[in-house]
Amino acid sequence: MPGMNSGINVSNPIVVAAFKAALVHQGLIALLIFALLGLAWVTVRISFPAAAATRAQATAPALAEPAWRQVLRIGFGVLWVFDGILQAQPKMAVGLPSQVIEPIAASSPRWVQQVVNWAGTNWSYHPMQAGAASVWIQVGIGIWLLAAARGPLSRLAGLASVGWGLVVWVFGESFGGIFAPGLTWLFGAPGAVLIYAVAGALIALPERAWRSPWLGRLTTAGIGLFLVGMAVLQAWPGRGFWPGTALGQPGTLAGMTGTMAQTPQPGFLSAWVNAFTTFDEAHGFAVNLVVVAALAVAGAAFLSGRPRLIGPVLAGFAVLCVADWVLIEDLGFLGGLGTDPNSMVPMVLLATAGYLAVARAPAAAAEPAAAQSATPVGWRERLRVADAPRAVASAGIRSVASAGAIGVIILGAAPMAVAQASPVADTILAQSINGSSNQVNFPAPAFSLTDQDGRAVSLVSLRGNVVLLTFLDDTCSVDCPLIAQEFRQAGQLLGADAARVDLVAINYNPLDIQVSYLQAFDRQEGLAGVPNWLYLTGTLAQLEQVWSRYSIPPPEIVPAGSMIAHGDYAFVIDQAGHMRQELGFDTGPGTQATKSSFAAELTDAARQLLGHS
Amino acid sequence: MRAGPAAALALAAVALAAGCGSPGPAASGPAAEAPPGGAPFLATSLVTGAGTWAVVVMGGSVAAHNNFWQLFARPAGSSTWQLATPPGTADNGGLVLADAGGSLITGFRPSQYLTYTPLTLTSDGGRAWSSTGPLDAALANVPDALAAAPGSGTLLALLTDGTAELAAPGYTSWTTLATQRSLAATAAGRRCGLQDLTAAAFAPAGTPLLGGTCGHPGTAGIFADTGGTWHAAGPGLPAALAAQPIQVLRLTSTAGRTVALLEAGTGSGASLFAAWSPDGGSHWTLSPPLPLRGAGLTSASFGPGGSAAVITAANRGQIITGAGASWLPLPPLPPGTATLAPGPGGTADALAVHGGTLAVWQHVPGGTTWAKVQVVNVPIPYGSSG
């Protein structure tokens, strides 16, 4: 998938350190948000004791939160916080597109890959912002769900869970893999985060829906239908789940678990997964039979909607889910880049909530008098500016915590949104390959050479413009074309400023020094018509002198079919002809993201000298 | 979710989908990109005044960019091969040779991000090379993609897009001689039903020649450009081949004659013919057929006196000493034989490659075995190209 993978090593120390630093900084800001909100709340309460007292009188719940909503809200709140913490793993910033999103999307249809690739590319262009945003958005949603037990804030938390859950389900899980072959409940179909979204949707329902017994019945029916469907899918012939082995190779399930056991994890866990793999290879038919039967029975029980039937089945179903979570899903979050504990924990939470929904179903007419007598306060009244202090004073600690959680979400989302507005990748990618540039200030070595059109060009003749300088081998088949592309993109990014910047390359090939080679290279790289592009050459003696003056090693002629061996360099020369930056310019993996990052680095350097920040 | 389950799912998906796969359509285009007999069809040898030259790919890596084409030279009068690969240009895309009389020109086929064709020239048997050109386009992936006119040194290049271009020495200014489409539109091209171009050559008199595949059976697609007009210059074929599709596999001129290798028929019924013309295509002598029995060619080489030697995909070698002779089977080829270098009187060298080692085996007419006579270790620059 083009663009998705930045190609940077996921453990690159520069990126990891930058990601940790970003999280620490934003974590401190998050704490500050909570502290300031708390302080403001306490201050306002002291200033408006009457309003605070009104709140105290009103703290008795008009209508208790139904137990099954509580299970969903707290359960999924904890899961979101846990997922957010997993997103803070050091390798996540660079690794998520290449090691999580891309492998999952690989088996999906092309259109799914294209959708996913868009998000993966955006992530790979801005790994710091994207990584941090995922942390804070998920932690924020989790705290919000935990804090807001009732009312519009709680419902909004549910909606946030739906929204972000769907984003993760589509882009992170490739629609939960539902369009890929091999779909199975055992491995998390239809995607763990879709269950988060379902739970969020239930939480977002209005109070009157929760007072209706139909909601519980609909929920259990939905769970039942889903489980029956999964049973049918699991039993479907030809999908490879019945045999433990096929043609001497592990069957589908054993193959999956065998692969899972290879991922980094505690030894005992790997031993358990391996043991299950061996067991499944020997008794594949029996294992699948048990799974199909269990799913079918559980589905039928939930479809019945009878608590007496669902209760005992739920216990067995929970045991099956735990067994699957440990032996097949392998807990889901170990191995370095796990983003969530996979589907079984949310599945059990949803099933338990479904059971409670019908076991403790409210009577339709049993609306408490307190709820009926309470005078509803509209949102317009709540938001009236003059009444704001009193509204804050009368707010509960849960509301304040919810506001803090919203602040944490914004803390993560805002930098990501700003980054998205930029068409280029962050310079952190380039810096992760070559480190930061050397800031210097001395007269740049002079040169006097011939450009691609045969005209004489010297450094002096370029005075007044910023010069972005590099050395390119005109028959190089690997790095130089990438560097040329980076320079070309930098020229495009400079926009109107490009007129005050010269993009200059000096030939770094001691054999092909003819202008005709420069012209062929320019056409190859689409640089032939770029007005501020100069590709310079000269006699071998002239070129050797320039290489020496710029203290770059002379290119080495390697025998036996190799291209010229040379380094990759770039220099930034100011309008007065002074060298201002020396950049290592190893192109690294040469992906869209890294090329864009190098272009951004050049653009930033030129703009600094032009007086723009 | 995590990488582990994702990878497992992907693996499972691949396993499940494996049975549904089907091979993609065969590549086709104006110029033959896929060599007729297999991937290393560029492996070949030719004889010039300076000696014998051979091109083979070496490295043995599964990564294509880590396999480099090497040029070996056996100077005239010598029996020893030496490495003569022109330095300083990545040649993992393939090397193509052209005999320019007193010099040899090599074209470096594009590889990786390089999309044009650097050229280099030697006039001292490969000891020193000088840059020339370049050809600002991608040379076709066939051993006869480059040809030099005797005397003038004018270079004829066949490109991957089916264009034939000409340049005078210096080779910086190229003009289009013909395209597959323009040639197919001529009277000769229409009679042939020209489908693609596979070879470029000059007749001994300096007439540009192009060879290709005819859609109309029984027609050999060799064309000569005389005074700006293309006319058919291929050999007349026996009536037995009237229903057979004919493909020009090789076309070159050496020692005052033009030599072509033609494949007639397809699949297990295909046969190979050599054809010689002393006058640029007006008259031809056709060899007896060599049944290929379904095994395409992996290498074809030309030697002195119009001799030719081929290796089939079944790793069998055949040699023919010139016009009027018959194909003679060679003893079982040494393992790793990449190309043959036919010598005078039916002798041949087999150049066998194992990673970075070239072993030279010799065969004398009537012999039943090969004798290893030389080993050349080549410092393959693994990792130098990405």
HADDOCK unambig.tbl for C-alpha pairs under 7 A between the chains (distance, minus, plus):
assign (segid A and resid 99 and name CA) (segid B and resid 3 and name CA) 5.50 0.50 0.50
assign (segid A and resid 100 and name CA) (segid B and resid 2 and name CA) 5.84 0.50 0.50
assign (segid A and resid 100 and name CA) (segid B and resid 3 and name CA) 4.81 0.50 0.50
assign (segid A and resid 100 and name CA) (segid B and resid 6 and name CA) 6.76 0.50 0.50
assign (segid A and resid 103 and name CA) (segid B and resid 6 and name CA) 5.68 0.50 0.50
assign (segid A and resid 103 and name CA) (segid B and resid 7 and name CA) 5.72 0.50 0.50
assign (segid A and resid 103 and name CA) (segid B and resid 10 and name CA) 6.54 0.50 0.50
assign (segid A and resid 104 and name CA) (segid B and resid 6 and name CA) 4.77 0.50 0.50
assign (segid A and resid 104 and name CA) (segid B and resid 7 and name CA) 6.84 0.50 0.50
assign (segid A and resid 104 and name CA) (segid B and resid 10 and name CA) 6.44 0.50 0.50
assign (segid A and resid 106 and name CA) (segid B and resid 10 and name CA) 6.43 0.50 0.50
assign (segid A and resid 107 and name CA) (segid B and resid 10 and name CA) 5.29 0.50 0.50
assign (segid A and resid 107 and name CA) (segid B and resid 13 and name CA) 5.87 0.50 0.50
assign (segid A and resid 107 and name CA) (segid B and resid 14 and name CA) 6.97 0.50 0.50
assign (segid A and resid 180 and name CA) (segid B and resid 13 and name CA) 6.91 0.50 0.50
assign (segid A and resid 181 and name CA) (segid B and resid 13 and name CA) 5.10 0.50 0.50
assign (segid A and resid 181 and name CA) (segid B and resid 16 and name CA) 6.78 0.50 0.50
assign (segid A and resid 182 and name CA) (segid B and resid 9 and name CA) 6.88 0.50 0.50
assign (segid A and resid 182 and name CA) (segid B and resid 12 and name CA) 6.16 0.50 0.50
assign (segid A and resid 182 and name CA) (segid B and resid 13 and name CA) 5.33 0.50 0.50
assign (segid A and resid 182 and name CA) (segid B and resid 16 and name CA) 6.83 0.50 0.50
assign (segid A and resid 252 and name CA) (segid B and resid 12 and name CA) 6.08 0.50 0.50
assign (segid A and resid 256 and name CA) (segid B and resid 8 and name CA) 4.81 0.50 0.50
assign (segid A and resid 256 and name CA) (segid B and resid 9 and name CA) 6.69 0.50 0.50
assign (segid A and resid 256 and name CA) (segid B and resid 12 and name CA) 6.62 0.50 0.50
assign (segid A and resid 259 and name CA) (segid B and resid 8 and name CA) 5.74 0.50 0.50
assign (segid A and resid 260 and name CA) (segid B and resid 4 and name CA) 5.44 0.50 0.50
assign (segid A and resid 260 and name CA) (segid B and resid 5 and name CA) 6.18 0.50 0.50
assign (segid A and resid 260 and name CA) (segid B and resid 8 and name CA) 6.58 0.50 0.50
assign (segid A and resid 263 and name CA) (segid B and resid 4 and name CA) 5.99 0.50 0.50
assign (segid A and resid 332 and name CA) (segid B and resid 1 and name CA) 5.72 0.50 0.50
assign (segid A and resid 332 and name CA) (segid B and resid 2 and name CA) 6.22 0.50 0.50
assign (segid A and resid 333 and name CA) (segid B and resid 1 and name CA) 6.66 0.50 0.50
assign (segid A and resid 333 and name CA) (segid B and resid 2 and name CA) 6.14 0.50 0.50
assign (segid A and resid 337 and name CA) (segid B and resid 2 and name CA) 5.71 0.50 0.50
assign (segid A and resid 337 and name CA) (segid B and resid 3 and name CA) 6.49 0.50 0.50
assign (segid A and resid 338 and name CA) (segid B and resid 1 and name CA) 5.71 0.50 0.50
assign (segid A and resid 338 and name CA) (segid B and resid 2 and name CA) 4.03 0.50 0.50
assign (segid A and resid 338 and name CA) (segid B and resid 3 and name CA) 6.88 0.50 0.50
assign (segid A and resid 339 and name CA) (segid B and resid 1 and name CA) 5.50 0.50 0.50
assign (segid A and resid 339 and name CA) (segid B and resid 2 and name CA) 5.95 0.50 0.50
assign (segid A and resid 340 and name CA) (segid B and resid 1 and name CA) 5.46 0.50 0.50
assign (segid A and resid 341 and name CA) (segid B and resid 1 and name CA) 6.73 0.50 0.50
assign (segid A and resid 342 and name CA) (segid B and resid 1 and name CA) 5.24 0.50 0.50
assign (segid A and resid 475 and name CA) (segid B and resid 89 and name CA) 6.49 0.50 0.50
assign (segid A and resid 475 and name CA) (segid B and resid 114 and name CA) 6.86 0.50 0.50
assign (segid A and resid 476 and name CA) (segid B and resid 114 and name CA) 6.86 0.50 0.50
assign (segid A and resid 477 and name CA) (segid B and resid 90 and name CA) 6.88 0.50 0.50
assign (segid A and resid 477 and name CA) (segid B and resid 111 and name CA) 6.54 0.50 0.50
assign (segid A and resid 477 and name CA) (segid B and resid 112 and name CA) 5.67 0.50 0.50
assign (segid A and resid 477 and name CA) (segid B and resid 113 and name CA) 4.93 0.50 0.50
assign (segid A and resid 477 and name CA) (segid B and resid 114 and name CA) 4.68 0.50 0.50
assign (segid A and resid 478 and name CA) (segid B and resid 112 and name CA) 6.57 0.50 0.50
assign (segid A and resid 478 and name CA) (segid B and resid 113 and name CA) 5.88 0.50 0.50
assign (segid A and resid 478 and name CA) (segid B and resid 385 and name CA) 6.29 0.50 0.50
assign (segid A and resid 478 and name CA) (segid B and resid 386 and name CA) 6.19 0.50 0.50
assign (segid A and resid 481 and name CA) (segid B and resid 113 and name CA) 6.42 0.50 0.50
assign (segid A and resid 511 and name CA) (segid B and resid 131 and name CA) 6.26 0.50 0.50
assign (segid A and resid 512 and name CA) (segid B and resid 131 and name CA) 5.71 0.50 0.50
assign (segid A and resid 516 and name CA) (segid B and resid 134 and name CA) 6.81 0.50 0.50
assign (segid A and resid 516 and name CA) (segid B and resid 172 and name CA) 6.34 0.50 0.50
assign (segid A and resid 517 and name CA) (segid B and resid 134 and name CA) 6.22 0.50 0.50
assign (segid A and resid 520 and name CA) (segid B and resid 136 and name CA) 5.55 0.50 0.50
assign (segid A and resid 524 and name CA) (segid B and resid 115 and name CA) 6.47 0.50 0.50
assign (segid A and resid 557 and name CA) (segid B and resid 87 and name CA) 6.48 0.50 0.50
assign (segid A and resid 557 and name CA) (segid B and resid 88 and name CA) 5.19 0.50 0.50
assign (segid A and resid 558 and name CA) (segid B and resid 87 and name CA) 6.42 0.50 0.50
assign (segid A and resid 558 and name CA) (segid B and resid 88 and name CA) 6.17 0.50 0.50
assign (segid A and resid 559 and name CA) (segid B and resid 87 and name CA) 5.07 0.50 0.50
assign (segid A and resid 559 and name CA) (segid B and resid 88 and name CA) 6.97 0.50 0.50
assign (segid A and resid 560 and name CA) (segid B and resid 70 and name CA) 6.41 0.50 0.50
assign (segid A and resid 560 and name CA) (segid B and resid 85 and name CA) 5.74 0.50 0.50
assign (segid A and resid 560 and name CA) (segid B and resid 87 and name CA) 6.50 0.50 0.50
assign (segid A and resid 560 and name CA) (segid B and resid 378 and name CA) 6.92 0.50 0.50
assign (segid A and resid 560 and name CA) (segid B and resid 379 and name CA) 6.43 0.50 0.50
assign (segid A and resid 560 and name CA) (segid B and resid 380 and name CA) 5.98 0.50 0.50
assign (segid A and resid 560 and name CA) (segid B and resid 381 and name CA) 6.71 0.50 0.50
assign (segid A and resid 561 and name CA) (segid B and resid 68 and name CA) 5.60 0.50 0.50
assign (segid A and resid 561 and name CA) (segid B and resid 69 and name CA) 6.44 0.50 0.50
assign (segid A and resid 561 and name CA) (segid B and resid 70 and name CA) 6.67 0.50 0.50
assign (segid A and resid 561 and name CA) (segid B and resid 85 and name CA) 6.44 0.50 0.50
assign (segid A and resid 561 and name CA) (segid B and resid 87 and name CA) 6.08 0.50 0.50
assign (segid A and resid 561 and name CA) (segid B and resid 89 and name CA) 6.31 0.50 0.50
assign (segid A and resid 561 and name CA) (segid B and resid 90 and name CA) 5.27 0.50 0.50
assign (segid A and resid 561 and name CA) (segid B and resid 91 and name CA) 5.04 0.50 0.50
assign (segid A and resid 561 and name CA) (segid B and resid 92 and name CA) 6.99 0.50 0.50
assign (segid A and resid 562 and name CA) (segid B and resid 88 and name CA) 6.19 0.50 0.50
assign (segid A and resid 562 and name CA) (segid B and resid 89 and name CA) 5.94 0.50 0.50
assign (segid A and resid 562 and name CA) (segid B and resid 90 and name CA) 4.64 0.50 0.50
assign (segid A and resid 562 and name CA) (segid B and resid 91 and name CA) 6.76 0.50 0.50
assign (segid A and resid 562 and name CA) (segid B and resid 381 and name CA) 5.90 0.50 0.50
assign (segid A and resid 562 and name CA) (segid B and resid 384 and name CA) 6.09 0.50 0.50
assign (segid A and resid 563 and name CA) (segid B and resid 88 and name CA) 4.88 0.50 0.50
assign (segid A and resid 563 and name CA) (segid B and resid 89 and name CA) 4.26 0.50 0.50
assign (segid A and resid 563 and name CA) (segid B and resid 90 and name CA) 4.12 0.50 0.50
assign (segid A and resid 564 and name CA) (segid B and resid 88 and name CA) 4.85 0.50 0.50
assign (segid A and resid 564 and name CA) (segid B and resid 89 and name CA) 6.43 0.50 0.50
